[in-house]
Amino acid sequence: MGKTPILALLAVLSLVFIGTANASRGGHVCGFIHASVPYSQHGSTHRWRVYIGGDTTCHEGEKVLSAVMHLGGVVHQGSSEASSFITLKSWRCPFGNMGTQLCEIRERAPFLAQALAVNCAENPCPSSRTPSDFPGPIAATG
């Protein structure tokens, strides 16, 4: 087998790999985490569905959301609730918003990594979400 067919095969395999990698950056439905509202260190009564978008895994998204919702991470208190957030490793999470908790990684260019928890206590959680369903990027506040 000459060099040309091998190079062509490598090019095709590269395109398949890139297509698969890009597909994994879309929105995915993950499992559930359990946390109380308001968040507490030991409470875990409500069921929250986790969705991810961007360059992350369900495991990572579930882990960071569970930690933040059980009061893990570092709180950055701004002048208002809207300008306050929590950081955990490279994740940045604004304070919870009426039944949802969002966390993002903005440093991973060109893709954002997002993890979103939706409280399923009152309404059935959607079975799917797309990246356009996620709230906009977290404003840089410090």
C-alpha positions as a Markdown table, in Angstrom:
| # | Residue | x | y | z |
|---|---|---|---|---|
| 1 | Met | 0.0 | 0.0 | 0.0 |
| 2 | Gly | 1.5 | 3.4 | -1.1 |
| 3 | Lys | 1.6 | 6.6 | 0.9 |
| 4 | Thr | -1.3 | 8.2 | -0.9 |
| 5 | Pro | -4.0 | 5.6 | 0.2 |
| 6 | Ile | -2.7 | 5.7 | 3.8 |
| 7 | Leu | -2.8 | 9.5 | 3.8 |
| 8 | Ala | -6.3 | 9.5 | 2.4 |
| 9 | Leu | -7.4 | 7.0 | 5.0 |
| 10 | Leu | -5.9 | 9.1 | 7.8 |
| 11 | Ala | -7.7 | 12.2 | 6.4 |
| 12 | Val | -11.0 | 10.4 | 6.4 |
| 13 | Leu | -10.5 | 9.0 | 9.9 |
| 14 | Ser | -9.5 | 12.6 | 11.1 |
| 15 | Leu | -12.8 | 13.9 | 9.7 |
| 16 | Val | -14.8 | 11.2 | 11.4 |
| 17 | Phe | -13.0 | 11.9 | 14.7 |
| 18 | Ile | -13.6 | 15.7 | 14.4 |
| 19 | Gly | -17.3 | 15.1 | 13.6 |
| 20 | Thr | -17.7 | 12.9 | 16.6 |
| 21 | Ala | -15.8 | 15.3 | 18.9 |
| 22 | Asn | -18.0 | 18.2 | 17.7 |
| 23 | Ala | -21.2 | 16.2 | 18.3 |
| 24 | Ser | -20.1 | 15.7 | 21.9 |
| 25 | Arg | -20.0 | 19.4 | 22.5 |
| 26 | Gly | -23.7 | 19.8 | 21.9 |
| 27 | Gly | -26.3 | 19.7 | 24.7 |
| 28 | His | -26.6 | 16.4 | 26.6 |
| 29 | Val | -29.0 | 15.1 | 29.2 |
| 30 | Cys | -27.2 | 13.6 | 32.1 |
| 31 | Gly | -28.4 | 12.0 | 35.4 |
| 32 | Phe | -29.8 | 13.6 | 38.5 |
| 33 | Ile | -28.3 | 15.2 | 41.6 |
| 34 | His | -30.1 | 15.8 | 44.9 |
| 35 | Ala | -30.0 | 19.1 | 46.8 |
| 36 | Ser | -32.2 | 21.1 | 49.0 |
| 37 | Val | -33.6 | 24.6 | 48.4 |
| 38 | Pro | -32.2 | 26.8 | 49.7 |
| 39 | Tyr | -28.9 | 25.0 | 49.2 |
| 40 | Ser | -27.5 | 23.4 | 52.3 |
| 41 | Gln | -24.5 | 21.4 | 53.2 |
| 42 | His | -26.4 | 18.3 | 54.1 |
| 43 | Gly | -29.8 | 18.7 | 52.4 |
| 44 | Ser | -30.6 | 16.5 | 49.5 |
| 45 | Thr | -34.4 | 16.4 | 49.2 |
| 46 | His | -35.1 | 17.8 | 45.7 |
| 47 | Arg | -34.2 | 16.0 | 42.5 |
| 48 | Trp | -32.3 | 18.1 | 39.9 |
| 49 | Arg | -31.8 | 17.0 | 36.3 |
| 50 | Val | -28.3 | 17.9 | 34.9 |
| 51 | Tyr | -27.7 | 19.0 | 31.3 |
| 52 | Ile | -24.3 | 19.8 | 29.8 |
| 53 | Gly | -23.2 | 21.8 | 26.8 |
| 54 | Gly | -19.8 | 22.5 | 25.4 |
| 55 | Asp | -16.5 | 20.7 | 26.3 |
| 56 | Thr | -17.4 | 18.8 | 29.4 |
| 57 | Thr | -18.7 | 15.4 | 30.5 |
| 58 | Cys | -21.8 | 14.5 | 32.5 |
| 59 | His | -19.7 | 13.2 | 35.3 |
| 60 | Glu | -17.8 | 16.6 | 35.6 |
| 61 | Gly | -21.0 | 18.6 | 35.3 |
| 62 | Glu | -22.8 | 16.5 | 37.9 |
| 63 | Lys | -19.9 | 16.7 | 40.2 |
| 64 | Val | -19.4 | 20.5 | 40.1 |
| 65 | Leu | -23.2 | 21.2 | 40.4 |
| 66 | Ser | -23.6 | 18.9 | 43.3 |
| 67 | Ala | -20.6 | 20.5 | 45.1 |
| 68 | Val | -21.8 | 24.1 | 44.5 |
| 69 | Met | -25.4 | 23.2 | 45.6 |
| 70 | His | -24.0 | 21.7 | 48.8 |
| 71 | Leu | -22.1 | 24.9 | 49.6 |
| 72 | Gly | -18.8 | 23.9 | 48.1 |
| 73 | Gly | -16.5 | 26.3 | 46.3 |
| 74 | Val | -15.6 | 29.9 | 47.1 |
| 75 | Val | -18.3 | 32.5 | 47.3 |
| 76 | His | -17.5 | 35.9 | 45.7 |
| 77 | Gln | -20.0 | 38.4 | 47.1 |
| 78 | Gly | -20.7 | 41.3 | 44.8 |
| 79 | Ser | -22.7 | 44.4 | 45.5 |
| 80 | Ser | -25.9 | 42.5 | 44.6 |
| 81 | Glu | -27.0 | 39.0 | 44.2 |
| 82 | Ala | -26.8 | 39.4 | 40.4 |
| 83 | Ser | -23.1 | 40.2 | 40.7 |
| 84 | Ser | -22.3 | 37.4 | 43.1 |
| 85 | Phe | -21.0 | 34.0 | 42.1 |
| 86 | Ile | -19.2 | 30.9 | 43.3 |
| 87 | Thr | -16.0 | 29.4 | 41.9 |
| 88 | Leu | -14.9 | 25.8 | 42.1 |
| 89 | Lys | -11.7 | 24.9 | 40.3 |
| 90 | Ser | -12.1 | 26.5 | 36.8 |
| 91 | Trp | -15.9 | 26.6 | 37.0 |
| 92 | Arg | -17.8 | 29.9 | 37.7 |
| 93 | Cys | -21.4 | 29.6 | 38.9 |
| 94 | Pro | -23.8 | 32.6 | 39.5 |
| 95 | Phe | -26.1 | 32.3 | 42.4 |
| 96 | Gly | -29.1 | 30.0 | 41.7 |
| 97 | Asn | -32.0 | 31.4 | 39.7 |
| 98 | Met | -35.5 | 30.2 | 40.5 |
| 99 | Gly | -35.1 | 26.5 | 40.1 |
| 100 | Thr | -32.0 | 26.4 | 38.1 |
| 101 | Gln | -28.2 | 26.4 | 38.8 |
| 102 | Leu | -25.8 | 27.2 | 36.0 |
| 103 | Cys | -22.0 | 26.7 | 36.0 |
| 104 | Glu | -19.6 | 27.6 | 33.2 |
| 105 | Ile | -16.0 | 27.4 | 32.2 |
| 106 | Arg | -15.1 | 30.3 | 29.9 |
| 107 | Glu | -11.4 | 29.7 | 29.6 |
| 108 | Arg | -11.8 | 26.8 | 27.2 |
| 109 | Ala | -11.7 | 28.6 | 23.8 |
| 110 | Pro | -13.4 | 28.3 | 21.5 |
| 111 | Phe | -16.0 | 26.3 | 23.4 |
| 112 | Leu | -17.8 | 27.1 | 26.6 |
| 113 | Ala | -18.3 | 24.3 | 29.0 |
| 114 | Gln | -21.7 | 24.6 | 30.7 |
| 115 | Ala | -23.5 | 22.5 | 33.3 |
| 116 | Leu | -27.1 | 23.3 | 34.2 |
| 117 | Ala | -29.2 | 21.8 | 37.0 |
| 118 | Val | -33.0 | 22.1 | 36.8 |
| 119 | Asn | -35.2 | 21.4 | 39.8 |
| 120 | Cys | -37.6 | 18.6 | 39.0 |
| 121 | Ala | -39.6 | 18.9 | 42.3 |
| 122 | Glu | -42.5 | 20.8 | 40.9 |
| 123 | Asn | -42.5 | 20.1 | 37.2 |
| 124 | Pro | -41.2 | 17.2 | 35.1 |
| 125 | Cys | -37.8 | 17.9 | 33.8 |
| 126 | Pro | -37.4 | 18.1 | 30.0 |
| 127 | Ser | -35.8 | 15.0 | 28.5 |
| 128 | Ser | -33.5 | 17.1 | 26.3 |
| 129 | Arg | -32.0 | 20.6 | 26.0 |
| 130 | Thr | -29.9 | 22.2 | 23.3 |
| 131 | Pro | -27.1 | 24.6 | 23.8 |
| 132 | Ser | -29.4 | 27.5 | 22.8 |
| 133 | Asp | -31.6 | 26.6 | 25.9 |
| 134 | Phe | -28.8 | 27.5 | 28.3 |
| 135 | Pro | -28.8 | 31.0 | 29.8 |
| 136 | Gly | -26.3 | 33.4 | 28.3 |
| 137 | Pro | -22.7 | 33.6 | 29.4 |
| 138 | Ile | -22.0 | 34.7 | 32.9 |
| 139 | Ala | -21.1 | 38.4 | 33.0 |
| 140 | Ala | -17.5 | 39.0 | 34.0 |
| 141 | Thr | -17.8 | 40.6 | 37.5 |
| 142 | Gly | -14.5 | 40.2 | 39.0 |
